[in-house]
Amino acid sequence: MALIAGLLAVAACEPAPPPPEDIPELGEAFPSLPLPAGGEVVSRQGSRDALQVVIDVPAPVRAVAAMYRANLSTESWRLVSDTRDSAGAIILYAEGEKPLWVRIAEGAPGRTRVELSGAVPGRDTTYVRRREAASDTINTLRSRTRAPDPGE
């Protein structure tokens, strides 16, 4: 009986997944970001302030990566990071109206798997506060003149 009571207590502590209506829509998390032609959404999951979508694309990795690099280098976006992970997947991080992470990897033969992860800043107050602090001129570094060291 104690074991069953313990298991019930642990199960009650598990957080419930967010209701589907509370997960952001594609356009809310990824504004002004075109999806690859012929791409099929494989999964969509998230929370109140973030969304991750996995897309299966009938194109080679190189072509999909070139499309995202071009789209994330426009006026709407600023491509901050372009690197590879330990598995060889291309990882892009861009900032715009909202932050965006893109992981581009080999899928089935002749196909590419794209993972888009985005925050929804209107809902994520931590991100909003950081963006506001970054644009606050009080937080900028100012050079200081240093007195010469007598030992120099």
N, C-alpha and C positions, 0 to 999 in steps of 0.2 A: 504494500500500500504506500509506503514511504517513497519507493522508487517511482510509482505512478504519479504521486503528488509532486515530486521533484521534476519529472518530465513535463508535467502540465505547467508548472511554474516557469520552466525554461522556455517552453513554447509560447507562453503569454508574453515573455520579454522580447520576442522577435518583432522587429518593426514591420508593420504591414507595408506592402508596396503602395506607392502613391496611386490614387485613383486615376484612371486613364485621362479624364478631363483635366487633371492638374499637370500633366506632362506637356511641355511646350510643343507647338506645332513646328513643322520644318521652317516655314517662313519667319517665325518668331525667333528661332535660334540661329538660322543661317540666312539673314537678309541679303539680298543682292548677290547670292551665290548660285550660279547655275549648276545643275547636276549633270553628270556625264550622259551623253546620248545613249539611249538603250539601257540605262542602268535600272536595276530592279532592287527595291528595298527588301533586304533580307530580315532585318530586325530593327526595332525602334524601342528604346528604353530611356528612362531618365528619371528626373525628380522635378520638383516644382521650379528649380532654377537652372536646370541643365538638361541637355538632350544628347543622346548618342544614337546615330543612325549608321547601319552597315548596309552598303550598297554593293551589288555584284554587277560588274560592268563588262560587256563583251568587247574589250579592247586591251592592248598590251599595256603594261605598267608604264612604260616610257611615254606613251601618248597621253595617258590619264594624268601623269605627273606634270607633263608640259602644260596641259589644260589648266590644272590648278595653279601652277606657278604663274601663268599668264593672268589668270583671274585674280589672284591674290597680290598682284603688282599694279593694280589700278588705283584710281583716286579713292575708291571706297575702302580699300584694304591697304595694309602695310605688312609685307612678308617679313617677319622678324627672325625666323629660324627655318633652315632647310638642311636636314641631316638624315642619317640612317640609324636605325636601332640595331641591336645585336643580331637580329634575325635577317637583316638586310632590307627591311621595309623602309620606305621613304617617310619621314616625319616632317610635316610642315606646321609651323605655328604662325598665325597672322592675327593682327589686331585691326579692328575697324570700329564700327559702331558697337560690335560685340566681339569677344575673343573667339578664336576658332583653332582647333587642332585637327589635322588631317593625317591619317595613316594610310599609305598606299602600299599594298603588298600583292604578290602573286596569288592568284586564286586557282581555280580549275584550269586546265590547259586552254590557253587563249583568252583567259578572263582575268580580271583584276578585282581585288577586294578593297573597297574604300571604307574607312571608318571616319565619320565626321563627328566631332564632339564640340559642342558649343555651350556657352553659358548664356543666360538671359539676364543681363545686368539690372534691368528694372526690378527683377525679383531677387537678385543676389546683392544684398547691400554691401558685402565685403568688397566686391569688385568695384561697385560704384564709388565707395569711399576711397579706394586706392587710386582710381582714375582721377577723382577730384583732387586728391592730395598731390598727384603727379603734376597736375596742371597749375597748382598753387605756386606762385612765384616765391613765396616765403620759404618753400622747401628746396629751392635751388641752391646748389653749392656755389660759393663765391671764393675766388682765390684770395689768399692772404699773403702779404709780404712777410717774409721770415727774416728775423734778425740774424745776421751772420754768426755762425758758431765760432768762438774764439780759437778753437782747435783746427779750423779749416785754413 
